[in-house]
Amino acid sequence: LSTLTPDIIEKLKTAVGDGGWIEDAEGKAPYLTDERDLFHGQTALVLRPGTAQAVADIIAICAAANIGIVPQGGNTGYCGGSIPNADGSEIVVSLARLNRIRDIDPLNNTMTVEAGCVLADIQTAAEDADRLFPLSLGAQGSCQIGGNLATNAGGVQVLRYGNARDMVLGLEVVLPDGRMLDGLRALRKDNTGYDLKQLFLGAEGTLGIITAAVLKLYPRPREVVTIFAALPGAKAAVSLLARLRDGTAGSVTAFEILNRACLELVQDHIDGARDPFTEAYDTYALIEISATRSDGGTREAAETVLAEALDAGEALDAVIAASGQQSNDLWRLRETIPEAQKRAGGCIKHDISVPVSKVAEFIDQATKRAEHDIKDVRIIAFGHIGDGNIHFNLTQPSTDDAERFLAHAERLSSAIHDIAVGLGGSFSAEHGIGVLKKPELERYKSAVEQDLMALVKGAIDPKNIMNPGKIVSPKT
Ligand SMILES: Cc1cc2nc3c(=O)[nH]c(=O)nc-3n(C[C@H](O)[C@H](O)[C@H](O)COP(=O)(O)OP(=O)(O)OC[C@H]3O[C@@H](n4cnc5c(N)ncnc54)[C@H](O)[C@@H]3O)c2cc1C
């Protein structure tokens, strides 16, 4: 790849127009560091195009001059995928100004949005049309739909509605040669050859820049029941999930677990967070059950199943939110775990998945391994147990020093990933690869899978200008 010359910089500025670029160090700073402060890059220029055509013009200029391009959404990703390299040779393309909702069609249950729309704004727009857009995650106030689709984000409602990938009908993408792939079709049936959009969903910006998407909408729930349950352990959580799914006609929308250490961490570091129970328990589940009917039947069904679970010893105590505020307070206990971890010092994170039936075994084995390696380590295990996706995080002992603790990261993470993969799982469930997990991808993906990925990358981006160095290198 080439370096940026003053001549190319001028061409790029002209392509985006006034207000579409940032050159000063202070203005560029937020685009050059990731959410977790693990990755730091440099660039001569941050571009903020306001139209899809401007994105195409930028890419055509970069393709002709062999300049690397790093797409960036809300910059909330966990794997360093949105950060340029350290030598300053790549440009950052922020999609933030491409933030129009182009169309909502309530009868077709679809909306067409631009890539830079913030996820929470999309949820609100759907609600205003009396519909639901169900993608929901802790970063929804700042992540963008383009970033969500590029990472195939998961979140808390996957067990009912699927991953981001499942919520897309059509995609508009600018390819690495500057051509526009216009696939903004709002069709639920379209078997006309390869489903090309799937290539770009989850590709983390390595095959092109997503500029717009047609998203699926769903009926808006009229009754939402939020439950916080105390459980004897993760095994009981899996049984309770099955019991609730059977007993509420498949209305479970979210089923999250957190261990005792999570609740303690949140209480220590987040203002106003408090334990809903007077006694301490091993494990907690935050459950949401929702239905489009509003006759109270959903709550009744949930109460019946909970009573059975309490009798069976699967649940030890439970509270049901009596108001929207109480529901928000319970969700806050779950959603603020990442923030509490940040404040608690050094943290080693894992985003693994295993078959739901193996979650308890994974937590047991991984806990034993971490406690064997690091005395007094705090096991912060939480997440989307309904999808078999656990954020098995380790926070430094309060008496330790962050740097000494983080020195364990590489060895211990490999061991934790080995446990997940050994149980038929994945070392990266929903956060993607970026640069952080590239070595693990090389370790775990089969030679055939890696070869095919490199061939796809090479076929679509032979010059390797789209987010170079992320996920996979091209094979031509
Ligand atoms: C508090 C918190 C909670 C989170 N919870 C979850 C969770 O529950 N589930 C989950 O899956 N993730 C979660 N995440 C991770 C993160 O929010 C998601 O990965 C999110 O989808 C990233 O969106 P973004 O707009 O911030 O993308 P960015 O971080 O800006 O970019 C992510 C990747 O996508 C690429 N990209 C961005 N926009 C485009 C585009 N328009 N076209 C092509 N490529 C693009 C970037 O180059 C990069 O490789 C969480 C993060 C935080 C901070």
The ligand as a Gaussian input file, in Angstrom:
#p B3LYP/6-31G(d) Opt

LIG

0 1
 C      -21.052000      -1.563000      26.660000
 C      -20.918000      -2.417000      25.437000
 C      -21.769000      -3.499000      25.279000
 C      -21.670000      -4.288000      24.126000
 N      -22.530000      -5.345000      24.003000
 C      -22.477000      -6.097000      22.890000
 C      -23.392000      -7.176000      22.724000
 O      -24.220000      -7.468000      23.572000
 N      -23.310000      -7.883000      21.569000
 C      -22.390000      -7.588000      20.591000
 O      -22.371000      -8.265000      19.560000
 N      -21.501000      -6.596000      20.749000
 C      -21.513000      -5.840000      21.865000
 N      -20.623000      -4.823000      22.016000
 C      -19.594000      -4.587000      20.991000
 C      -19.976000      -3.510000      19.943000
 O      -20.906000      -2.614000      20.454000
 C      -20.536000      -4.131000      18.683000
 O      -19.502000      -4.850000      18.063000
 C      -21.136000      -3.134000      17.684000
 O      -21.847000      -3.881000      16.711000
 C      -20.091000      -2.281000      16.971000
 O      -20.737000      -1.215000      16.291000
 P      -19.976000       0.155000      16.014000
 O      -20.863000       1.028000      15.200000
 O      -19.468000       0.752000      17.259000
 O      -18.769000      -0.341000      15.103000
 P      -17.230000       0.033000      15.161000
 O      -16.654000      -0.335000      16.478000
 O      -17.017000       1.423000      14.716000
 O      -16.662000      -0.952000      14.038000
 C      -16.664000      -2.346000      14.211000
 C      -16.158000      -3.021000      12.925000
 O      -17.080000      -2.791000      11.871000
 C      -16.469000      -2.073000      10.791000
 N      -17.481000      -1.119000      10.311000
 C      -18.118000      -0.147000      11.013000
 N      -19.029000       0.460000      10.240000
 C      -18.960000      -0.129000       9.011000
 C      -19.657000       0.050000       7.771000
 N      -20.612000       0.963000       7.634000
 N      -19.321000      -0.739000       6.717000
 C      -18.357000      -1.683000       6.841000
 N      -17.660000      -1.895000       7.979000
 C      -17.974000      -1.129000       9.056000
 C      -15.230000      -1.430000      11.379000
 O      -14.221000      -1.256000      10.410000
 C      -14.823000      -2.458000      12.432000
 O      -14.093000      -3.497000      11.828000
 C      -20.683000      -4.014000      23.156000
 C      -19.816000      -2.926000      23.322000
 C      -19.928000      -2.132000      24.455000
 C      -19.000000      -0.970000      24.602000

